[in-house]
Amino acid sequence: MLDLQERLSGRLGSKGWLSQADAVPYQRDWLDRFGVAPLGVARPADTQEVADVVKACRAAGVRIVPQGGNTGLCGGAVAHGQDTVILSLSRMTHIEPPEAESGSIRVGAGVVLSALHEVVERHGLIFPLHLGAEGSARIGGLIGTNAGGSQAFRYGLMQDLVLGLEVVLPDGEIWNGLRSVLKDNAGYQLRKLFAGSEGTLGVITRAVLRLFPAPRARVTALLALPSHEAAMAFGALVRREAAEFTSALEFFSDFGVSLALKHVAGLTFPLESRDAAYVLVELTAGSALVPLDDILASLLEQGMAQGLVSDGALAMSEAQRAHFWRLREEQPEGQRLEGQQVKNDICVPPGKIAAFIAAGGQICQEILPGARVNPFGHLADGNIHYNISPPEGGEMAADSIPALVQALASLATGMDGSFAAEHGLGRSKVALADNSRHSTERALMLALKQALDPAGIMNPGVVVASTWQRRTFQMPGIS
């Protein structure tokens, strides 16, 4: 191990190799649930240095954990054992000038999402992935987890926004797939294979991303509604009447609003009255001639006439629009500051959102009486962040947490949905996937892992356990 550390230190220099003593900022995940001290942190500056690190670790039999901004919620970007090197992409931040005519841009895997937004917006373009952690999340990690965000239903997941990739494979070889075309059917879609692989099949080093013209018109409204059923009905109305202009359709609950207002400084409630549910709707258009104000006003009139909307406000300035979005995006922080919580990243068909919330609430009360549930997420694509706090002043018993998670996963699966919508599996959901997905699906994933990484050095224990064997699982019942 000492030889490996000396070799990596010599190859990467003082900026590129951090000893175990200096690795503390990279050691724990964002929720502080996973992570042990690694041998050290490799911070390569280019693709060849990444390849050299991988080859050196492979020769020494040392495991590698690729790490982007370390904003993940499933423990997939930190060391599980001390015989591990964390490979941070934080120095690979080069951004080439965007190709406006082609609608693409080539970037390093270490580019922070908000930095990419700033660059392309100066050219009248957008990269349409937006999420709460965009000030820290890096492009490589976002591809590795196949991130979604608030506009996924309009523009797709991260895999849909990637045109080409460069990847260092587990043997240290470099695959250069940096192509800038949407249509490339020359065999298997390798770029999509690595999207969602969470660093288990290789290290993403560069990417070609899709860009879109910046909207020239935008309107935003925050609405109060009497129930999640009403929110679903209003969401269906928006998609029917303004489908091609809808860029965001978010929902959340009054409990989530209360947590954000209680714990996050600078937040105020912008409507005259509170209600059970809220919808944040945003319409955008590439032409300033599109009458978005009239379209949204008509939607609000219809929503109120049908008893779906009880109150609402239009953003009259960019500052007010930003405040509406903060009320939605600060809810995870508000719940974190409230104390103990269980996070669930669920997806069901959009038409089943209210049914899931109702059935999930019953499950929570049966397993943990008095549980406080904060469902929020993306109304148009069915992604529900279903986060649970214990009864006020109480705590969750340790054995209630896995029971809650498994029961909710089974509920989502039974509704033709998923227990892992946009956060990935990481380390925390591998057993859940083994218990909730058919053995054939898990065996296919293991076969891919073993084919590309036979030595098992790339982020072992993430996505699929190396010890997993093909077998049939019986879905647990819901009490």
PEJOQUI-V430763 format. One record per helix or strand of 2 or more residues. SS is the DSSP state (H for helix, E for strand). FROM is the first residue (numbers start at 1). LEN is the number of residues. If there is no record, write none. Layout:
SS_FROM_LEN, SS_FROM_LEN
This chain:
H_2_15, E_17_3, H_20_3, H_24_4, E_40_3, H_47_14, E_63_5, E_84_5, E_104_5, H_113_9, E_125_2, H_139_6, H_152_4, H_158_4, E_162_8, E_174_4, H_190_5, E_202_9, E_212_2, E_217_9, H_228_18, E_246_8, H_254_10, E_277_9, H_292_14, E_311_4, H_318_12, H_331_8, E_341_2, E_345_3, H_350_18, E_372_7, E_383_7, H_398_17, H_430_7, H_439_14
